[in-house]
């Protein structure tokens, strides 16, 4: 039964397959015929449209050529007018365009430069951050060292102020002493000037002998002179001897000074003697004048004219007759230079 059904189904399948093949063949023939008709219609329509289009295209081309020539001439005229009217603007535009190109290049260069700078800034920031971490401890130690140095500086400043005050006091003292020394030196200079002036005045009053022999000869014997020289050469021990030994170079000065002192003393002594002699002479003159006058007052006093037993009550001790105060007879001394000049004149 299965085979029978299978045979029936196969037979039916083959019949249906043949029918379908016939239908497909008929449809294919029908479609080919319609295609040929459609192609012929299409070809004729295409030829018709092509011919029509070619005619229209020739007409349009002629019209477009005329319009193109018209518009081209108008465009050329407008272009000429535009160029004539905008030549300066075009030149300015070209210049601005060139500047714009340069500016664009400069902007590009600056942008690249800014980018490099930004990269450098970023690198520096990162480096600064790392350095900040590294140097934080160092800064802390430096800060502590700075505080110690400030404290030490304060100590040094206080000590320096103390030393400055001491030096200021020393400077003040030295200034006062310097002013005192200057005043003393000025007084000594004035004294020296006075001494020099007096020396010049005394030089004018010197005799020829004093000018030739300003220092008197020593009155010591040779033995005494040798003793003095040996004593000078010995090393002094006492303070006064040391001081005297330092001023041995002033020996000639002291000689002249001593000579002048002795002359002054002699002149003072002679002046005193002359004053005393003058006083006695005035007294004798008064007694003489009183003696030649006669009145009660004079007679009541000592009178040189009243002589009793060859004696008078008046002291007639005239100092001129006393050899102790008798003045030596002046002798004229002629200097050798004066005598030679007199001989030359004669």
Buried (B, 14 or more C-beta within 10 A) or exposed (E): EEEEEEEEEEEEEEEEEEEEEEEEEEEEEEEEEEEEEEEEEEEEEEEEEEEEEEEEEEEEEEEEEEEEEEEEEEEEEEEEEEEEEEEEEEEEEEEEEEEEEEEEEEEEEEEEEEEEEEEEEEEEEEEEEEEEEEEEEEEEEEEEEEEEEEEEEEEEEEEEEEEEEEEEEEEEEEEEEEEEEEEEEEEEEEEEEEEEEEEEEEEEEEEEEBEEEEEEEEEEEEEEEEEEEEEEEEEBEEEEEEEEEEEEEEEEEEBBEEBEEEEEEEEEEEEEBEEEBEEBEEEBEEBEEBBEEEEEEBEEEEBBBEEEEEEBEBEEEEBEEEEEBEEEEEEEEEEEEEEEEEEEEE
